[in-house]
Each structure stands twice: as C-alpha cells, then as structure tokens.
C-alpha cells in the first residue's frame, strides 16, 4: 500500500528537526552529546562514570533526536486528523531498546565509534540495560514486533497497555528448582519513557447499579457508589526503521484518587493513611498476578478493565479534539484486541456510548462493531478467558448488565434468524455459559463485538473455523480470516546478528531490512563453498559468544564446534519440553552403552519460564535440570552431550541464543501451537527446524522446502484419529524398549540419589496422567528425526547449504508483511508520510 503524503502544518521546530535528523549524526557531535548528558543529566565526568552512566548518557543523547522526530510525526498525524489503529494488548515484550533504536535510527556505527573514541565498548555498556518487564511470551513479543513494523511502514498507530512496576518474575534455579524473584525492572529508572500526567483518566470499579430518572422523565441505569482510581500514562516512543515515523506506546500506571489521609496520619494511623494508595497502586504492580486464588482472579479482571477504560477514554479524547459527533468515529478509529485480555473493551465502549454519550443502543452497537477487530492466539479451549458472573457483578456491575443485553439481542436477533427455534445452538453460542457459577466467555464477546476475527497461522485459522469457532464461522461466513504472524528483521537479524547482516548486505544489498524477500538472493550462493565458509564462521563466532554466557551463568563449559540444539519458549506441556528430555535421556543411554560410538557432539539448550502456579511445568524444569546435572558431570560422556538450562529467559538473552543456534526445536503436539514466532527468528538466523506440522512450522516448511527442515510426528488429522480411537500411552510404553527404559529411569534415584520419586511427576503425567499431548506417541518419530539431524550435521557443506537456505527463504515471516495485511484487509489503514 503506497504511503499518502499529508499536508505539513506541524510546528516549525519539529519539522526542522525531522528534516535534519539524518545529517546531524557525526561521530564528533554524538560524542559531544554523550559527554554533555554525562555532566548535565547524570553529574558525572568520563573518569567517574559507571557503565550504567555511559549507557544512560548514550540513551539520552539518542533520545534527544528521537523526541524531535516523535513531535514531528505526531504533529503531522494530529494536523491531518488521520485514521489511526489502536493496538490493545496486556503484554509488550520490548526487551532492551538502546541497540534497537540505534539500528532503526541509522546510528549504530556512529555510536559505536563515538563510544570507542571515549574508551567504551557499545556492547558492554548495552548490558547495563534491563529488559522492560512488560510482557511474558510470544503474544507480547509479537505486539512489540508489530509496533516496530507499524512505525517502519509509516502507519499511524498507538499501542496501549499497562505500566507494570514488576515484570512476570526473575527466574533463578536453586537445586534445580525454579524460584521466582521480583523483576523490578524500574528500580534504577528508565530513560525511554515519558510521564503524561495531563492525560490521566479516572477509573470507576465496584459499586452497584441503580435506576434513576433523567431530565426527560425516563428511567436509566446509573452506576453508583463506585470506587475511583487514577490511570496515569507513560509514553515510550517507537522508532521506525530509518526514523521517518516515530509512533508511541502508552502504558497506564494506577494511582489512588486520594493520595494520602493526613487526618489518619496525624492521629497515629500511619498504615491506614496510605492504605488506599497502596491498594490502588497494586493494579499496575505486577504482570500476570497468580490467579490460582479468588483475589488473584479479581486483580486480573481489574487490571484488564483498568487499562481498557483508560485507553478508550484516551482514544475518545483524541477523537473529540478534531471531530464533532460520533458519525466519523469508525472512520478515524480502528481498535485491535490482542487476545481476549482487552475484550472487556466491547462492553466498556457500549457503556460510554450509551450511558455517558447518550447514544441509543443500535447506533452504539453499530459503532462498536465497526471499530473492533480481534486476534485469537490459542487453540486450547482452557486458555480462552472466562470470568464468573458473581465476580463480574462485584467488580463491574454495569458491564454485566450490558453483556447480558448484548447476549440477549445476539441470540434473539442473529442466532434465531439463522437457526430458528434451535435452543442447542443458542446455548452453544451464548456469551453466558450456563453452570455453577455462570461464566462469561470473553472470546465470544470479542467475536460478537468485532467486525473481523483473525488467526495467526494458516493451520491455526483453519482449525479455528473447523473446531473452536466453527458455529461462529457458519453464522458469520468470511468473518474469520488468517494473518500469519511475523517478526521484525531489524531486531532479530540486523541488530542481534550484525556480522551476518553485514555479509547479507555485501551479497544482496542493504535494503533487505524493509524488504525481507530480498534474502532470496542468497539462494544463488547457498552452494558456494566460499560463502558457506563465511556464513558458518559467523555462526561459530556467535556460538563462542553463547558458550561464554553459558559458562558465566551456568558454570558449564561447552564446545562451539558441537551442534547447538535450542528450545526457547514458555514452559508448557503442549510445547513438549519433556519430549526433548526423553530424547536427551535416550541419547545419554546410548552413549553409556556404546562409549566408543561415533556421536555428533551436541549441546541442548533450554530457555523457559513456567507460570508460578503451573506445578507440572515446574516439575519438568526440575527434571531437566537434575538430568543435566548428572550428564554434565559424567566423565564417560565428556563433550558428546551437554545440557544447559539458561535461567531467566528474556529478549536480550534470546538475542544471543538465536544467532548461535544450529537446530530449532518446534515440537508441539500438532494442532496445539497457534503459530510460534521463535521458529521464525531461529530460521532467519540460519537454524534448521526440527518440528511437527503445527502452527507456522507448516508454512516455514513450504518456504524452505522439505530438504531443509526435519518434520516428524503425527499430523492434526492423525492426532484426532488417535484420540477418537482411545489413546493409551501405556501401549507405546510397553511396546518400545527405549521409551520404557528412559521413563523408568526417571523413577529411579539415578539422577536424585536417595530420592527415587523426585522426578516421577513427569513420568506419571505421561502414563497415569493420560499423556494429554501425545508425547509417547511421537517419541519414536522424534528420535528418528534426531538421527537424521546427526547425519546432516556430519556433512558440513550440506548443513551449511541448508542453513543458508533457511535464512534465504523465510522472507514471508517479516512482521512488515503481516502488518501490511492487517492494514489492507482489517484496519483499512493508509500509510502517512510527512
């Protein structure tokens, strides 16, 4: 979609700053800015400054120019009253911003040289930056990639989320067990965000509904007796590649409407004086509070409503500055619900339009459906959010009424029209799920209240239409469409793998970061011995860096000449880290039984966090760590096999692992992984995928070709057939000697001397627990595929060619392509240039 140039009526200073940004970037000038910020912002000189001081000074020096560009961009958007997309997400896994912003601003080499002349190393000071604690897994990382692409492609966009004081948690291992520590990412401040107290929003929660007469004598519901909290926004500029457009992410911090009870303090009630403040600030305190308790569930619901209502009021405030009435609202506003977390926005917009703006129901509902679209991220029914009606009535009583009314009209008008008199269909599609207690299906509210629903990979979308939302697909033909996920190549190749990026520049030109299909030019040199040597030297150099991190963080020495086998993702049964563990045990057993065998040396690397309340996931981590401890200290094994579980997996760690990976483990049960994005990052950096035909693996296989990927295991259809026939994991256990041996090994005290049952939880889940994700069924196929991996790795020229082909052929998985599709097919959004 071509960019549309808009009139320039922004402030002259901002426009001038925008036009001079690119040329005002000499090494000498940037050095001067760094030194100036050391003195004037941090009260340091070059002899007393710490690495963190240097990092802050560099960030401030860069931010001076970013903010000028940000003002210019927003001036053009505001002056031209453009249509914007508003991305609502509970997570943004941003990682570190300094290196990424330097790359996007075209300033990386200048900053690197400036710091070198000042006696500092850019990479070293970059390690002073703490990853932003705003997200957890793939959903949050995807949101961050989308923000990058929206700015790079000049689409007017604002992200909305929560300004968490603490991230998910900082993971440590103590005697092999995961321990959660507070992730206080803001403890030492953050140079990238800007507080905007003038845009604060008052948020009501709790209370009850009464009916009152209006000034025309009509009865209307009124939400009364509500407690108020304040939402204060913090903005993080989002720099597009080339720094032409700088959008922003607005994050809401919760504060008390009454800061301090001076009377209570004066009478000695010091705790009482700040009690209200502490309770209100809890809302934005922690990403994903544990919802194993009722109070945890309540806090999560309050979090979701808090950020949604703050965001909606902010969107409406911005709209009203340049527009009158509500007729143009759908023309100026597109809102994307990233999963079900912001689905309460449907009911909240209806409340605002009906209760506060006095629109009639039909006009409000038409407006609502025109502005919302919804992305589904899961095929697991248990992962679709539901809230109990009693909880909703306590926290959001007016919204409960609105949801009941939405549901009544939906069932009576739309479902009845399609299936007259079919009570079963009404029960199946009802937003309210019958039971004790009744539950509100938030995914159904999002589907009913949106004009478009999308899945995130071709297979995922087809399965949504065939299973999870099948009846909705019949009711709304064409409403569910696919938008295969993508990743930003700026961060996940150009920034994190600069040596490979330079080689690609030399080979196909330097414009590939915004046109990833240009990488196809590498197919011409995939078989060239000289290019293979250069490509694999870069891979080995990256492995050396990762080996140093492993030794530093885990105390384990590994060889960079071994095959680096990587599984980095959230710890969940369906992602099947325990299938990987079974193969490790199988390999270990083979080495012990055949000590003189010809084994390909392998380092198996894990990175994953388990949710604090997910007991079995934490037991799998414990099992992996105890097995690793035994193997890594077994002299009989040596360098033939090492197992490493890197603690506290995060974006900045992924940026070191991804360029070093040889093999990418994408081994979820077919039909369970919606898409995956780690598979894309690893393939882009020349890792070969071993995976099932699940999620985006299917499309990666189509792009790179069957000869350059290792596919194994049951297909979606075969999974369904196996379950229908009555799956029994004991059948596989009893008929496969190796599987039986390694599972029984887990029940011995071999890995936990004196405590034979310490690792039995994993074994029990696979045998007595029914093996819900068919680990035993796919075990042999997985082991066979791993032997093919070994054979391929032995042929160094062939492996190099396969690795290069992976980098060359995954241009489809740029988040730029994904965002272009959203903009054209869902948001009706045009690019805007100055």
N, C-alpha and C positions, 0 to 999 in steps of 0.2 A: 504494500500500500504506500503510495508516494506521500511524502511529507507536504503539508499545505502551509505556505508561508502566511503569517499573520501580520497585521499592522504593528508597527513599533511605537508604542506610546508609553513604555515604562520610563522610569526616572532616568535622566541622562547619565548620572553617575553609574548606575547599574549597567546601562547599555554600553558605556565606555569600558567598564570593567570586563564585560563579556567579550568585547572585540579585541582587547589587549591581552587577555589571559594567555593565549598561545605564545606570544612573543616575549612576555615578561617572565622568562623562565631560565635565565642564565645561571650557571653554577655560582658565579660570584654573588648575584642577587639573592639566590636561595640560601647561600651560606650566611649572608648578612641578616636575612630574616630569622634564621635559626638562632644566631648569636643574639639578636635583638630580643627574641622571645625568651631565651635563657635568662637574660638580665631583667627585662621588664615584666614578664609574666611569672617567672619562677625564682627570681632573686638569686640566680646562680651565675658563676662565670665558668669558663671552659676547664678550669682546674678543679673546681669543686663539684661539678655536675655529675650525677649518677647516670647509669644507663637509662633509668626511667626519665630523668630530667631531659636527656637528649631526645628520647622518644617523644615526650610531650612537646618539646620545643619544635621538633620536626613536624608533628601533627598540627601545631598552631600555625607554623609557617605555611603549611599547605592549606589549612582551613581558611586562612585569610583570603585566599583566592577562590576557594570553593564557595564561600558565603557570598562573594560578589557575584559569582555565576548563578548561585541559587536565587539571589534577589532579582537578577535579570530574567531568569526563567519564569519565576512566579509573577513578575510584572507583566510579561507577555501573556501568560495564561489568564491573569485577572483582567487585564485591559481588554482582552478579546473575548471574555466570557465564554471560554472554551468548554466543551464537554470533557468531563474527567471520569476516569474509573477510580473507584474507591475499593481497595482490597482489604477486607476484614479478616484478620487471622489472629488466633490466640498465640501463635508462635512465629518468631522470625529468628532463624539460626544464622546470625550475621557473621559470627567468627570475629576475626580481627579486621580492622578497616585500613590501617595505615598503608600497607603494601598494596592492597586492592585499589585504594584511592589514588595512590601514586601511579599505578599502572593505567587506570582509567583517565587520569589527567595528563598522561604522557610525560610524567615527571620522574619515573623510577630511576633512569640512568643519571639524570641531573642530581637527584637527591643522593644517590649512591656515591657519586663523585664528590659532591659538596661535603658529605659526612666524612669521606675518606680523607679529604684535604684538612678536615678538622680533627683527624686522628681517630675516627669512629667507623665502625662497620654497620651498615644498614641492617643486615640480617640479625646481628647481635642485639642492637637496640630494639628491633622489632619484637624480640622475645619478651620485652618488658610489658607488652600489651596483653591484657587479659581478654579472653574471648567474652563477648557480650552474652550474658545469661538470659537470653530472650527466647530460647527455643530448645527442642529436645532432639527430634529425629528428622526423617525425610520431609514431613509436612512443613516444618519450619525452615529447612534448608531450601526447599522448593520456593517458598514465599520469598526468601532472600534473593534467589536467582531471578525470580520474576521481577522484583523491584529493579534489579540491575538491568534486565532487558528492557523494561518499560522506559527507563531513563535513556538507555543507549539508543533505542529506536524512536526517541522523541515523543512518546505518548504521554499526555498529561495524566498523572496518576499520583495518588496519595495512599500510602499504607496506613492502617490503623491497628493498634494492638495495646498491650499493657506494658508499662514501665516497671518490670519486676525488679525489686531490690535484690532478691536472691534468685539465681537460676535453679535448674532442676536439683542438682546436688553435685558436689565434687566427690568423685569416686576414689576410694582407697581400698587396697586389699590387705587384710590382716589375717594371717594364717590361711590365706586362700579365699577368705570370705569377703564379699562386697560390704564395705562400710560407707555410709553416706555422711558427708560433711557439708556444712553450709557453703554454697557457692556465692560468696559475697563479692561479686564482680565489680561493684561500685565502691568498694572500700577505699580505693586510692583515687577516686574521681574518674571522669571520662571526658576527653577533650572534644568528642564529636557531637554531643547532644546539647540542645539549647532549650531552656525552660521558657514557656509561653504563658505566664500566669494570667494575662489579659483575656485568654480564651477558655478559662476554667468553666466547668459545667457543674450544675447542682443535680445530684442523682438521688431520686427517692427510692427507698426499698422498705419492705414490710408494710405496716398499716392495714387498712381494710377499705372496703367499698361501701359507700352509702349512695342512696338515690336522692337527688335534690332538684328543686325547681329552678329552671333557668329564667332569664328575664322575659321569656315569652310564655312562661307558664308550663313548659314541657318538663317532664321528668328525665333526668340524665344521671348515669352513674358517675360518681366522683370518688377518686382515690384520696382518702383522707388518713390522717394520723401516721403518715409515713415518716420514717427517719431519713435525714438527708446526709449525704456525704458529698465531698467535692472531688471532681476529677480535674487534675492539673496536667496540661500537655507538655511533653518534651519532644522536640523535633530532632531527627537525625537526617542530615542531607544525604541524598542518594545520587551519586555521581555516575552519569552515563559514560560509556567509553568515548573518549575524545572530549569529554566535559562540555559538550554543547548544551545538554539539558541536565539540570540538577533538580530532581523531584525531592520528596521528603517522606519519611516515616514518622507518623505522630503516635506517641506512646502515652498512655494515661496513667498518672500516679494518683492513688487515692489519698485524700486527706480529710480530716474531721471538719465538719461545718462549724463546730465550736472548738477552737484550738485548745483552750485551757480554762479550767474552772478556778478562777482566782479566789472565790469565796471558800471553796473546799480546801484549797491550799493554805489559806490563812488560818483556818481552824484546825490545821494539822493533818488533813486528809490528803497527803501528798500523792498516794497511789490513785485515789479517787479523782484527784484533779486532772490527771492525764489519762484516765481510763478510756474515755470516749475517743480521744485522739488515737490511742493505741489500737482500739478495736477497728476504727475506720481505716487506719493505715495497713491493717492486716490484709486487706483486699488485694493490694498490689505487692504484697510482701514476697510471695514465693510462686514460681512457675509450677503448676500442677500439684497443689497440695494433695496429700494422700486422701483418697475418697473412700477408704475402707470403713470410715465411720460416718454417722449421720451428719456430724458437724463438718466433716471434710466435704461431703456432698453439697451441703448448704453453701460452704465457702466457694466451691467451684461454680455453682449456679450464680451466686452473687458476682463473682469475677466476670463471668460471661456477660451478664446483664450490664454490669458497670461499664465495661469497655464498649459495648454496643451502643448504649444510650448516649454516652459521651460522644462517640463517633457520629451518630445520627444527628445530634444537636449541632455538632460542628459542621457537618455537611449542609444542614439546613441554613445555618447562619451564613455560610459562604454563598449559598444559592441566593438568599434573600438580599445580599449586598448588590446584586446585579440584575435581579429578576423580580417581577411582581406577580402575585397569584401563583397557582400551582400547576397551571396548564403546561408550562415549559419544564417542570421538574424532571420528567422522564427523558427530555431532550438534552439535559445538562448533566444528568447523574446516572452512572452505572455502578452497581454495587455487587461485588463478588464475595460470596460466602465461602471461605476456605474451610471446608468440612462443616460439621454440624455445630461446632462451638459457637459461631455467631448466629445460629438460626433463630434465636430469640429476637433478632432484628426485625423479622417479619411481623411479629406481634407488637413490637415497640413502635415501628413506623405506623402501624394501624392505630395505636393508642395516640400517638402525636397528632396524626391527621384527623382522627375523629374527635378526640377529647380536647385537644389544645387548639387545633386549627379549624374545627367545626365543619369539616367536610362530611358529606353523607357517606354511608358505608360503601356503596357501589363505586363512587368516584375514588375513594381512598383505596379500595381493593384493586381497582384497575391500575392506579398509580403504583401501588406496591408491586404488583406482578410485572410491571414494565421495567422496574429498576433493579430487581434482584435476579441474580443467577447463582447457581450452587454447584460446587465441586465436591463429588464424593471421592473419598480416599480409601475405602475399605470394602472388602467382600465378606468380612466377618460380621455376621448379624449381631454378635455380642458387643462389637465395637461401635455400633450405632447408638448414640446417646439417647437415653430415656430418663425422664425425671418424674418422680412420683407426684400425683396430684396434690396430696397433703403438703408436700414441700413447696410446690409452686404456690399453693394457696397462702402459705405462710410468708413467702418471700415476695411474690409478685401477684397479689390477688386480682388486680385489674387485668393483667395479662392472661390469667387463667380464664376469665370470662371471655376475653377476645378470642382465645384459642378455641374455646368451646363453640363460639359463634362462627368462626372460620370453618370449623369442622362440620357444624350443622348445615351450613349453606353448601359446603363442598359435597357432602353426602346426598343432600336433598336435591340439589340442582344438577350436579355434574355426574355423580355416580349413578343416581336414579335414572338420569337421561340415557346413560349408556347401557345399564343393566337394570331395567325396571323390575321392581319387586324382589331384587336379589339381596336378601339380608346378609348372606355369606360374603358377598363382595363388599358390602358396606363395612362389615366387621373387619375384613382383610385390609381395607384401605383407610380405615378410621385413624385420625391423628391420635385419638384417645384409645389406648389399648386396655381392654377390659381385664380385670384381675383384682387381686387384693394385695396392695392398693392398685388403683388405676394408674396407668403410666402415660406420659406424653411422649410420643415418638417424634423427636426433634428432626430426624431425617425426613419424615413425612411432611412436617410443617415446612421444611425447606423446599421439598419437591412441589408441594401445592402452591407455595407462595412465590415461586420463581418462574421466569419465562423460559429458562434453559437449565438443564442439568447435564453435567459432563463427567465422564470417567476419565482416567488418567493414563490409559494404555489401551490399545485396540482390543486385546483379550479381555481386560477388565471391563470395558464398556459393553462388550457383547455379553459377558456374564451378568452384568448389572441388568441388562434388558431381558436376559433369559431367566434369571432367578430372583435376585434381591428386589428389583423394582419391575418385575415382569408385568404385573397388573397395571401399574402406573404407565408402563410403555404401551400397553393396549389402550389405556384411557387417553393418553397424550402421544399419539404417534409422532415421532420426529423430535420430541422434546429432549430426549436423552441423546447426547452426541459425544464423540470422543475428542479429547485433546491430550495426546501423548505428552508426558512430562519431558522436560529438558533441563539442561544445566548451563550455567554461564561459562563459556570457554575463557573469559577474561580471568576469572579467579582460578578455575580448575585446569588450566593449562598455561596460559601466558604468565600468570603471577606465581603459581606454585611450582612450575617446571620451566624456569627461564632458559635453561640450556637447550631443552628440546624445542622450545618456542623459537629460539634463535636459529636452530637447524631448519625448522619448518620455514621460517622467513627466507632463509637462503635458498630453499628448494622451490617453494611455490609462491613466494611473495609475502608481503607483510600485512595484507588486508584480510587474512583469514579470520581474525578475531570477531569480525562482524559479518562474515560470510563463510561459515564453517564448511560448506560444501567444497570450498577451495582445497580442503585437505585431500580430496580425491586425487589431486595431482601427485600425491605420494605413492599411489599405486604403480606409477611408472618406474619408481626406483625401489620398490619393495624387494625385488630380487637382486638388486645391485649390491655386490659384496662390499664396496667402499661405503655406501650409505648405511648398510646393515651394521658395519663396524662402528660408525659414528653413532648411530641410534642406540646400539646396545652398550656402548661406552657410557653414554648419558644415563642409561638405565642403571648400569653398575655404579656409577658415581652417586646416584640417588640412593641406591641400596647401602652404600658406605655411610651416607648421612643417617639413614634409618638405623643401621646397625649401631651407630654411636648413641642414638637416642635409646635404643633397646638396652644397651649396656648401662647407660646412665640411669634409666628409670627402673630397670628390672634386674640389673646385675648379671645379665646373661650375654655371653659373647657368641655372636653368630657370624657365619661367613657370608660375605656379599656374593660369593660365587654359587651359593645354594639357590634353589628355587624358592622365591618368596611367595608363599601361599596365603592370601589375605581374605579374612571375613570381617568386615567392619560395618556394623549396623546395630540397631536396637536389639537387645536380647529378648527374643520371643520364641515360643515353641514352634510357631509356623515358619519362622526363618531357619530353624533346624540347625542351630549351632551344635546340638547334640548328635546330629548325623555326622558332622565334621569330627566330633570327638570319637565316634565309633571307628571312623577311618583311621584316626591317629592311633588308636589302640590296636587296630588291625596291623598297621604299618610297624608299630613298635614290636608287636608279637612276631612278625615276620623277620625283623632284624635280629631278635633274640634267638630265633630258631635257625637262622641261616646267617651267622655272623660274618661269613666271607662273601655274602651275596653282593651283586652289583646294584646298589641302591643309588638313586638320584638323591643327593643331599637336599633336604627340604627344611625350611623354617616356616612353621604355621603360625600366623599372626592373627590374633583376635583384638578387636576393639569394640566394646559394647557396654551399655549400662542397662541394668534391669530395674524396672519400676520398684520402688521401695516395698510395695505390698504384694509383689508378684513372687511368691515363695519358690515355686519350681524354677523360675528363671534364675533366681539367685543360687539355687542348688546346682544348676547346670554350670554356672560360673565357678562355683566351688569345686565341682568335679573336674572341670578343665584345668583349673589351677593346681589341684593336687596331682593329677596325671602329669601335667607339665613339670612339676617339681621333681617327680620321680625320673622322668625321661631325661631332663636336662642334667641330672646328676648321675646318670648311669654311664659309667666309663665304657661299657660294652657298645653303647650307641654312638658316642662321640659326636661328630658333626653330621652324621647321617640323618638325624632328626632332632629338631629343636622346636619347642612350643612356647609361644610368648603371648601373654595376655596383657597388653599395654593398658595401664589404668587411666581413668578419666578421659575416655574418648571424647573428642571435640573437634571442631572445624580445623583449628590450627594444627592439631595432630594429624588429621586426615590429609592436610596439605603436604605433610611429609611422607605419609604412608602411600598415598595414591601414586606419586611418581615412581616409587620403588617397587611396586607390586608386579610380579610376574603372572600370577594366577588370581582371578577374581571369583570368589565363592558366592554364587547366587542360587541357593539350593532349596528355596522354599517349596512347600507342597504345591503342586500345580493347582491353580485356582484360588490361591490364598493371598499372594502378593499383588497388590493393585498395580504397581508399576515398578518401583525402585528407581533411585537416581544414582546410588553408589555404583551400580553396574555401568552406568554411562560414564561417570568420572574415571573409573578404572580403565575401561576400554579406550577412552580418549587418550589416555596416557600410556597405551601400549601393553595393557594387561589382557591376557586371554581369559575368557569367561568359561567356567565350568558351571552349568546350571540346568535347571528344569525348564520346560516350556511353560513359563509362568511370567505374568506381568510383562514388562518391556523386554525381557530376555527374548521373547518371540520376535520382536521387531529388530533387536540387535542382531539376532541370527540371520534375519532376512537381509540386513545391510552388509554384514561382514562375510556372509557365506558359510555354508556348512563346514568347509575345510578349515575355518579359522575360529571355531568355537567348539566346546565339548558339551554336547547336550546329552542328558541321561534321564532316566526315570519315567514314571507314569505321566501320561497326559491328563488333561482335565476330564476327558471322557472316560479314560481308564480308572481314574480316581472315583468317579461317580459309580461306575460299574462294580468296582471292588467293594465299595461301601454298601451298594444295593444287595450284593451277594452275601453280605455278612462277614465283614473283615475281622480276622482273628490274628493278632500279631504272633501268638504262640505257634501258629503254623509255620511262620518264617523262622522263628527261633529254633524250633525243633528240627527243621529241615536244612539249616545252614550251620555247618560246624563252626565257621569263623564268627558268625553273629552270636551264636550261643556262647562261645568261648569269651568274647570280649564283654558281653553283658554279664556273664557270671564273674568275670574278673572285677567288675565294678562292685560286686557284692562281697568281695574278699577284703582282707586288710592289707593287701599288697601295696596300695597307694596311701593308706592311712593306718600304719602299724598299730595294732592293739585295738582298732575300732573298725570292725568289718562292715558295719552298716552305715558308715559315714557318707558313702556315695550312692547308697541304694535308692534314693529318691528318683534319680534319673532312670534307673533300670525299672523301677516299679511303674513309672509313668508310661513306659513303653510296653510293658507286659500286663501287669494287673490294672493299669490305668487305661487300657484300650488303645494306646498309641494313636491319639486323635489326628496326628498329622503324618501318619503312614511312614515313619522313619524306617521301620523294619522292612516294609515292602520295597523301599527304594535303596536299601543298604547295598545289595549286591551290584546293582546297576551303577551306583555311585563309586564303589571300589573299582569296578571295571573301567569306568571313565577316568579314574585317577591313574590307572596303569597306562592309559593312552596319553595322559598328560606327561608321565615319565618318559615314554617313548619319544614324544615330540620334543621334549626339552633336551634329550640327548643329541638330537640333530640341531646343532646351534644355528646353522644357516636357515633351516626350515623354521625354527622357532622365531628367529629374527624377522623373517618374512611375514609370519602370521601376526606378530606383534605390530609390525608396521601397517599391515592391512587393517588391523583393528583401529589404529589411530586414523588411518586414511578414510575409513568408511562409515564413521559414526557422526558425520555432519548433521544428519537428521535430528540428532538429540541436543541441539542447541536450544536453550530456552528462548532465543530470539524467534525461532520458527514457531514454538508453542505460543508465544505472546502475539505474534502476527495473526495466528489462527483465532485466538481469543478476540483480538481487536476487530477482526473482519467478521467473524461468524457468531459472536456472542455480544460483544460490547458496542458494536457499530461505532468504533472509535477511530479518529483520524490523528495522524502524527502532526505535531505543531513545531515549526522552527521559527527562529527569530527573523 
